[in-house]
Amino acid sequence: MTLLVVEGLNKRFGGVTAARDVSFSLDAGELLAVIGPNGAGKSTTFGMVGGQLRPDSGSVSLLGEPITGLPSRAIWRKGVGRTFQVAQTFVSMTVAENVQMALVSHHGRTRNLLARTRALYRPEALDLLDRVGMRGDADRPVAELAYGDVKRVELAIALAAAPKLLLMDEPTAGMAPRERAALMALTAGIARRDRIGVLFTEHDMDAVFAHADRILVLVRGEIIARGSPDEVRGNARVKQVYLGETGSRAALRSRRETAVP
Ligand SMILES: Nc1ncnc2c1ncn2[C@@H]1O[C@H](COP(=O)(O)OP(=O)(O)OP(=O)(O)O)[C@@H](O)[C@H]1O
């Protein structure tokens, strides 16, 4: 089933073309990675899908319904969740309370009294925490958690809204390599089982090539390649303008590391 259809999105900021004729689609249960160098237009594309940015032209539809230019809250209500480069949680609250707040919000209740929130949706929150492997930490304040665990809680918060589509902006930013692999594997497992479409940006190519079903490569606002991880890895233009560059940076880094005693 086609979940998301993006057609001919364009966005300019003054003299800069941040997105030019960006078109793609995404199925339920599919993981689509958007990669590209800094300034390629990844965040701009996300913003236009999630409603943070209004496109100059083009359209976005979710399950056949146009959502182009709707405010982000309306798009969230239609089933588009989002996680951010820096995890968005309430650090003074416990893990469970953070997820309960998200459930309260999803069910359209006002987040008025914290005391009431503490009693609401606790079993549902514990179930969600179970799914991300954090049930044992339910009553710890988020402030005490390692960053990788905060990201798991953020995933549970996003799942509380029962999303059809998850937009994940660099989900593994700031994490150690082992934690990154674990978070991506967890996300991919949940998405495939629950038929949630995931659109994600990522600078960690290991995470992208291990978990994306398909990859879009953006350079200066334009899609220069698209396809399966193998197709994109073997694409000469991608190697030349992006992966080659990343590879040589990585090689430089490892040379520097060997040079330092
Ligand atoms: N609000 C804005 N005002 C002006 N220019 C912007 C704005 N947002 C983005 N741009 C420009 O649009 C281009 C695309 O930026 P965008 O943030 O979408 O790239 P990106 O691929 O997400 O980059 P990064 O990997 O660094 O996050 C860049 O040249 C950027 O400077």
The ligand as an ORCA input file, in Angstrom:
! r2SCAN-3c Opt
* xyz 0 1
  N      15.207     28.962      6.743
  C      16.165     29.056      5.807
  N      16.525     30.267      5.333
  C      17.462     30.371      4.363
  N      18.129     29.328      3.821
  C      17.812     28.104      4.263
  C      16.823     27.900      5.285
  N      16.719     26.578      5.514
  C      17.604     25.973      4.687
  N      18.258     26.890      3.939
  C      19.265     26.603      2.906
  O      18.724     25.607      2.060
  C      19.719     24.645      1.706
  C      19.268     23.259      2.141
  O      19.311     23.191      3.581
  P      18.838     21.937      4.427
  O      18.935     22.330      5.863
  O      17.542     21.454      3.917
  O      19.976     20.879      4.080
  P      20.327     19.487      4.798
  O      20.567     18.521      3.693
  O      19.299     19.150      5.796
  O      21.701     19.816      5.514
  P      22.355     19.195      6.874
  O      22.833     17.819      6.536
  O      23.500     20.131      7.129
  O      21.300     19.229      7.946
  C      21.019     25.107      2.362
  O      21.752     25.862      1.416
  C      20.532     25.993      3.485
  O      21.483     26.981      3.793
*
